[in-house]
Amino acid sequence: AQRVTQPEKLLSVFKGAPVELKCNYSYSGSPELFWYVQYSRQRLQLLLRHISRESIKGFTADLNKGETSFHLKKPFAQEEDSAMYYCALMSGRSGNTPLVFGKGTRLSVIA
Amino acid sequence: DTGVSQNPRHKITKRGQNVTFRCDPISEHNRLYWYRQTLGQGPEFLTYFQNEAQLEKSRLLSDRFSAERPKGSFSTLEIQRTEQGDSAMYLCASSLSGTGSYEQYFGPGTRLTVT
């Protein structure tokens, strides 16, 4: 069964500290993985996709197939990073198929 | 076009009543998805469309739920005989297949409260 696990409901860090949001997945195949973010009073939006290998707003995420993980990292947290972060797995093999989301991690960056 | 829109934004209804939600996707997007999100959970897939064709329905979608996308543009999600367990945020998203983008664009959601 396809499953995404985000073990932390809440993560609090001080401004300037490194951040790592954990995500583990279960999928029998080559996964398409994403991080979505929801800032306060805004809609859910894509932060980054593993295949693009981009750094967005200073965040990166590396797919580790051996550990079935896709952790989100940022070296220096900013207050504006405070938000709800969801890791998601694309369920089908042909693209543009429904997403399976984790329960989310709330990141709180303390000044 | 300012993105995916959903109406109404909030709906309060009494148990047993029927409700209908509308989603207007980004105009050129051919795929449209419905998700449900309850407190403390991530969004859970309900159903999705390619143009007017409904491609898949989740086991979460009981017989009381029906979704349509009659002209391949806007979509409606109807819940008949609502129950308190239907209280949730209903999210709509759209995407354009065939571009390799895979990004889903979400609407603001419709919050349903069943009393």
Chai-1 contact restraints between the chains, C-beta under 6 A:
chainA,res_idxA,chainB,res_idxB,connection_type,confidence,min_distance_angstrom,max_distance_angstrom,comment,restraint_id
A,R43,B,F106,contact,1.0,0.0,6.0,A-B,restraint_1
A,R43,B,P108,contact,1.0,0.0,6.0,A-B,restraint_2
A,L44,B,F106,contact,1.0,0.0,6.0,A-B,restraint_3
A,L46,B,E103,contact,1.0,0.0,6.0,A-B,restraint_4
A,Y86,B,G42,contact,1.0,0.0,6.0,A-B,restraint_5
A,G95,B,Y102,contact,1.0,0.0,6.0,A-B,restraint_6
A,N96,B,R31,contact,1.0,0.0,6.0,A-B,restraint_7
A,N96,B,S95,contact,1.0,0.0,6.0,A-B,restraint_8
A,N96,B,S97,contact,1.0,0.0,6.0,A-B,restraint_9
A,N96,B,Y102,contact,1.0,0.0,6.0,A-B,restraint_10
A,P98,B,Y33,contact,1.0,0.0,6.0,A-B,restraint_11
A,P98,B,F45,contact,1.0,0.0,6.0,A-B,restraint_12
A,P98,B,Y48,contact,1.0,0.0,6.0,A-B,restraint_13
A,F101,B,G42,contact,1.0,0.0,6.0,A-B,restraint_14
A,F101,B,P43,contact,1.0,0.0,6.0,A-B,restraint_15
A,G102,B,G42,contact,1.0,0.0,6.0,A-B,restraint_16
A,K103,B,Q41,contact,1.0,0.0,6.0,A-B,restraint_17
A,K103,B,G42,contact,1.0,0.0,6.0,A-B,restraint_18
A,G104,B,G42,contact,1.0,0.0,6.0,A-B,restraint_19
